[in-house]
Amino acid sequence: MKNASIGFTVSASVRRMAILMLFCVAAAGCSMFKSITSDKDTKELFKSRDQYVRIIKQDSVKGVKTPQNDHPVSLDEDQIRTALGTLEFMIPNKDKSAPVFEKPELNVLGGYLSRALAEAGPDEDVVFAVIGDYRAVYGLTKEQMYTAARVFYREGKLNIIFGDIHGAYRATADRRLYPLAPGARARASAHTWTLLGQPDQEFHTGPDGQRTDWVVLDLASMEARAAMDEQPVKPAGSGSGQAQAMPKVEKTVEERLKTLNDLKDKKLISEEEYQQKRADILKDL
């Protein structure tokens, strides 16, 4: 009888422990899910099944005051699409890079991010998750993968903190436990992928060093390069996917001058830079 009693006590204890662990995991998952879906602090601009674009409150780092964003900001959807189209990454055991976003994803994000950034306040960020069809191993089939990130604009630059890039997507997964979560200021996302350094881009550096999941895009420099009709030099190992997604469109002298005038009017370039680039453009007449 005594042994039977002990066996029952241990079994009940194990069950209670298992239930407690399950509750903790569920609570943590729900907390993360609510942090990006709470009706109180969230404005949803786009939703298609598990895909979304939302305006949410800024996240924060304990003990550190989060700088306000330069929101609302007016960014053209083509400008956003082009900027996102420059992002490339590599995964282990691959000898070529790939674009972070394919054309269908860029088309979704260009318009909705433009609108979201124009509606967000200084203490708000924009978060998104998009899902694409990509070739699986050996290219014989396709599988769905997701990319999720946090976006905000500050000091003339577009900040993107990735939660994951081309992460495995399961349509049947419980999003309370497995949310397609964006990145956060508070901690770096665990990842095996590597974002490639590109012209007009840099990784954010904080108290804990460089964040390879947090990329900062210099939109003014990109626009100035476009006005000059310059093409950035791609790093070694780059694949050809980006060129297919974002084909180069030759601009006329008139279009380049208009872009240059817009940059000057927005005070994104100095008078000296304006005069120099204007002279370079007029050489093509």
N, C-alpha and C positions, 0 to 999 in steps of 0.2 A: 504493500500500500504506500509505503513511504517513497519507494522509487517511482511508483506511478504518479504520485503527487508532484515529485520533482520534475518529471518529464512533462507534465501538463503545464507547470509554471514556466519552464524554459520556452516551451512552444508558444505560450501566450505572450511572453516577453518579446520573442522574435517577431510575432505578428504585429504587436504594438509598435515595435521599432520600424518595421517595414511600412506600416501605415503612416507613421510620423514622417519618415523620409519622403514618401510619396507626396504627403501634404506640403512639405517644405519645398520640394521641386515644383509642384503645381503652383504654390504661392509665388515663388520667384518668377516662374514663367508668366503668371497672370500679371504680376507687378510690372514686368518689362513690357508685356503686351498693352497694359493700360497706359503706360507712359507714352506710347505713340498712338493710342487710339481714343484716349479720354475725350468724351464729347465736350467737357468743360473747357479744355485748353487746346482743342484741335479743330481745325477747319479743313475738311476734305475737299480737294478740287478734282481728284480723279480716283476712280476705283473700278477695277475690272478683275473680279474674283480676288486673288491675293495681291494683285498689283495696286499700287496707290501712289498719290502725291498729296502730301498734307503740310499744312502750316501748324507748327507746334511751338510751345514755349522752349526757350533756350535750355539746354542742359547746363550743369554747373560742375565745377571742380571744388571739392571740399576745401574751405579755407582760402579760396581764390575768387576774386570778383570777376565775373565774366564780362568782358568788354561788350558794349552794345554794338549791334550790327548797323550798317548803313542802309537800313530798310525804312521805308520802301525804296526800291531802286528800279529804274526802267532799263531793262536789257532786252534787246531784240531777240526773238526766238532763233533767228538764223545765227546770231552771235553766240548764243548758248550752244546750239547744235554744233557749230564749228569748233568751239572750245572743247566740248565733251568728245568730239570726234578725234581730237589729238591724243587722247589718253590710250596708252597701250600697256600691256602687262605680259609677264611670262609666268609659267608654272613649271615646277620641277620636271626634269626629263624631257623638256621640249627645247628644240634648238631655234625656234622662231617665236617672235612675240605675236600677240593678237590684239585687236581693238577691244577695249572694255565694252563698248556699245556697238551693236550693229545698227543698220539704217532704221529698221522699225522702232527700235528703242529710242534712237535719237529723235525720230519724228514725234514720239509721244512726249519725251522729256523737254524738247525745245519749246513747245507751246505752253505746257503746264508749268514748267519751272519759271518761264518768263512771267506768266500771270501770278504765280505764287510769290515771287520775289517783289512784284509790284504791289501786292496786297499785304505782305508781312510787315510787322512792326519792328522797331529796334531790338526788342527783347524776344523775338521769335526767329526760329529756323525753319527751313523747309526740309522734309524728309521724303524719301521715295523708295520704292522697290519695283523693279521691272523684271519680266521673265522673257527669256528668248529660247529659241530652238537652236541647238548647236550639235555639230557632228560628234558622235560618241567615239569610242576606241576604234581605230582602223577606218573610221569614216563610213562604216556600213549602215549605221542607224543614226537617229537623232535623239537627243535627250534634252529635257528642259532644265535650264539653270537660271538662277536669279542673281541680280546685283542690287544691293541696297546701300544707301548712303544718306548722309546729312549734308545740307548745302546752306551756305550763308555768304553774304557779300560784305566785305569790310576793307576800308582803305584802298578802294579801287581794285580789289582782287576777289576772285571767286574761290571760296574754300569748300573742299569736298572731303568729308570724313567717311571712308568706306566701312561698312559693317562686314560686307563680303563681296567678292567679285566672282561671278560664275559659280556660285555655290550650288550644291545639289538641291534640287527642288522636288518635293513630294506633295502632290495636290491633296492627298488624303491626310496629311499630318495635322495635328491639333495645333493651331496657331497660338494658343495660350501657352503651350509648352515649347513650340518651335516657331517663334515669330520671325518674319523676314525683317530683322532689326537693322536700323542704320548704325553708323559709327557714333562715337561719343567723345566729347572733349575730355571726360574724366579718365578714360583708360583706352589704350591702344587695342585694336581688334586683333585677335589671334589669327594668323593667316600664313599660308605657304606660298601664295602668289607674290610676285614682285612687280610693283609699278615701275615703269621705265622713266628715268629723268629725261625731260624734253626741253627744248628752248621755251622760254616764257612760263616755265613751271618750276616749282620748288617744293620740297617737303617742309612741313611745319616743324619748327624746333621749339620745344618747351622745356620746363624744368628737368624733365627726365630724359632729355635728349631728342634726337630726330624721330619723328613719327612717320613711318613708311606707309601708314594707312591714311594719312592726311596730306592731301596735295593742294597747293595754292596756285591758281592760274592767274597770270597777269594779263587781263583782257585788253588793257590799253596798249601793251606791247604787241599783242596779237593783231589788234586793229592797225597799229602803225605798220607792222610787217605786211599786212594785207594791202594797205595803201601804197606801199612800195612794190607790191606784187612779188615779195620775197617768199621763198619756201624754206622753212626750217630744215636743217640737216638732221635726218633721223639717226638715232644711235645704232651702233652695230647690233646685229641680231634681230632687227625689226622685221616683221613680216609684211605681207602685202595687203592684209585685210583692211587696213585703214584707207588705203588708196581706193579700194573698191567702194567703201562706205561713204567716203567724202571726196569725190572727184574734184580736182582743181578746176576752177572756173576762171578763165582769163578775164580781167577787167579792162575796160577801155580807159583811156587817159582821163576822160570826163568823169567816169565813176571813181577813179582813184583820187582825183582832185576833190570830188565831193566828200569822199570818206575822210580825206586829210582835213578839209575845212570843218567837218563835224568833230574831229578829234580836237582841233584848236578851239572850237566853240565850247566844247565840254571841258576845256582846260586840262586835257589829258596829255598834251605835248606842249613844250615851250615854244616861244616865238622863233628861237634859233633853229629848233628841230623842224618847225613848220616850214621855214624858208629853205632849209637845206633839202628836205624831202620834196618840196614843191619844185625846186630847181631840177632835181633828179627825174621827177615825173615828166616835166616839160621837155626833157631831152629826148623823149620818145616820140615827140610830135614830128 
